[in-house]
Amino acid sequence: MAQTISSVLGLISKDLLAYKETYLGIFITFVNLPNNKKMQGKQDEHWDIVVSAKKNKLRLNITEIWRYRDLILQFAKRDVATVYNQTILGPLWFLIQPLLTALLFMLVFGRIANISTGAIPGILFYLSGLTIWNYFSASFTNTSNTFVANTAIFGKVYFPRLVTPLSKVISGLFVFGAQFILLLVFIAYFIVFKGFSIHVTPYLLLIPYLLLIMGGLGLGTGIIISSLTTKYRDLSYLITFGVQLLMYLTPVIYPLSLITGEKRLLILANPMSSIVEDFRYVFFPVGTFNWIHLAYSSVFMIVTLLAGALLFNRIERDFMDTV
């Protein structure tokens, strides 16, 4: 009898031990369930865009800028649409400004100062120079105040800051296109009614490349000034004045053939000089076209653009503390 009771108690203790292990396992699994879900969630997480403060100052994230290409186009459309918003003439001002400027140059430099434009009619000479120069001037002045003009939006929304100056350069292409059509209209008028002849040459294919150099120079110099104006606001007051002075160091209102000696070297040191001269040579094979000067402007543009992008990339990290 005692042996039977002992065997029954042994079976009961084994069953209790088995139940204990089973319920203990269920309890441990229930307690660790949130942690298991967290681990599984971390393994399943995938971020399309990661914004991090740890950024190499010498790194230019071209891939990120390309990802925001739609935003660049939207900013460019906004800039074009709002320039002459609520004006009577609207976009016609894109044409009126260079036309009135060219007429003023004909009066002051052509009639009063007697500066010869050679075999090119005065209106065509000045319009051709102003068309390409205005693109550089607009790109430079519009990108030179990027940080100051966009402080509000930079402090609220994240996107690559280089998107803003790039949109300014692209929007300038619309203005250039309108003024370029105006130049073609005047060229056609002189061909039909004045008997003026032009020679179509393969140099005509260089127009997109000349635009690329001018846009790169305007963007590079503009973002350098924009980066410096976050601390030195005095530079913003020199922009308009400096652009006007630089135009007189560029053969916009005079042919390069009139400049000789050391003054010619000074003019050619300006990388925009060869661009303006080459752009004019595309339509009127009068003057000079030098591949060495064009290569100098190209190298200057690349160096300026890289220096400006690196400086911009460095300043954008903490410019909100100084603007």
LINRABEL-V216864 format. One record per backbone hydrogen bond with DSSP energy under -1.0 kcal/mol. NH is the residue of the N-H (numbers start at 1). CO is the residue of the C=O. Records with the same first field share a line. If there is no record, write none. Layout:
# LINRABEL-V216864
NH: CO ; CO
This chain:
# LINRABEL-V216864
5: 1
6: 2
7: 3
8: 4
9: 5
10: 6
11: 7
12: 8
13: 9
14: 10
15: 11
16: 12
17: 13
18: 14
19: 15
20: 16
21: 17
22: 18
23: 19
24: 20
25: 21
26: 22
27: 23
28: 24
29: 25
30: 26
31: 27
32: 28
36: 32
37: 33
38: 34
39: 35
40: 36
41: 37
42: 38
43: 39
44: 40
45: 41
55: 53
59: 56
62: 60
65: 61
66: 62
67: 63
69: 66
72: 68
73: 69
74: 70
75: 71
76: 72
77: 73
78: 74
79: 75
80: 76
81: 77
82: 78
87: 84
92: 89
93: 90
94: 91
95: 92
96: 92
97: 93
99: 95
100: 96
101: 97
102: 98
103: 99
104: 100
105: 101
106: 102
107: 103
108: 104
109: 105
110: 105
111: 106
112: 107
113: 108
115: 109
120: 117
125: 121
126: 122
127: 123
128: 124
129: 125
130: 126
131: 127
132: 128
133: 129
134: 130
136: 132
137: 133
138: 134
139: 135
140: 136
141: 137
142: 138
143: 139
144: 140
146: 143
149: 145
150: 146
154: 150
155: 151
157: 153
163: 160
164: 161
166: 162
167: 163
168: 164
169: 165
170: 166
171: 167
172: 168
173: 170
175: 171
176: 172
177: 173
178: 174
179: 175
180: 176
181: 177
182: 178
183: 179
184: 180
185: 181
186: 182
187: 183
188: 184
189: 185
190: 186
191: 187
192: 188
193: 189
196: 190
204: 201
205: 202
206: 203
207: 204
210: 206
211: 207
212: 208
213: 209
214: 210
215: 211
216: 212
217: 213
218: 214
219: 215
220: 216
221: 217
222: 218
223: 219
224: 220
225: 221
226: 222
227: 223
228: 224
229: 225
231: 228
232: 228
235: 232
236: 233
242: 238
243: 239
244: 240
245: 241
246: 242
247: 243
248: 244
250: 247
252: 250
258: 255
259: 256
265: 261
266: 262
267: 263
268: 264
269: 265
270: 267
273: 270
276: 272
277: 273
278: 274
279: 275
280: 276
281: 277
282: 278
284: 280
286: 284
294: 290
295: 291
296: 292
297: 293
298: 294
299: 295
300: 296
301: 297
302: 298
303: 299
304: 300
305: 301
306: 302
307: 303
308: 304
309: 305
310: 306
311: 307
312: 308
313: 309
314: 310
315: 311
316: 312
318: 315
321: 318
322: 319
323: 319
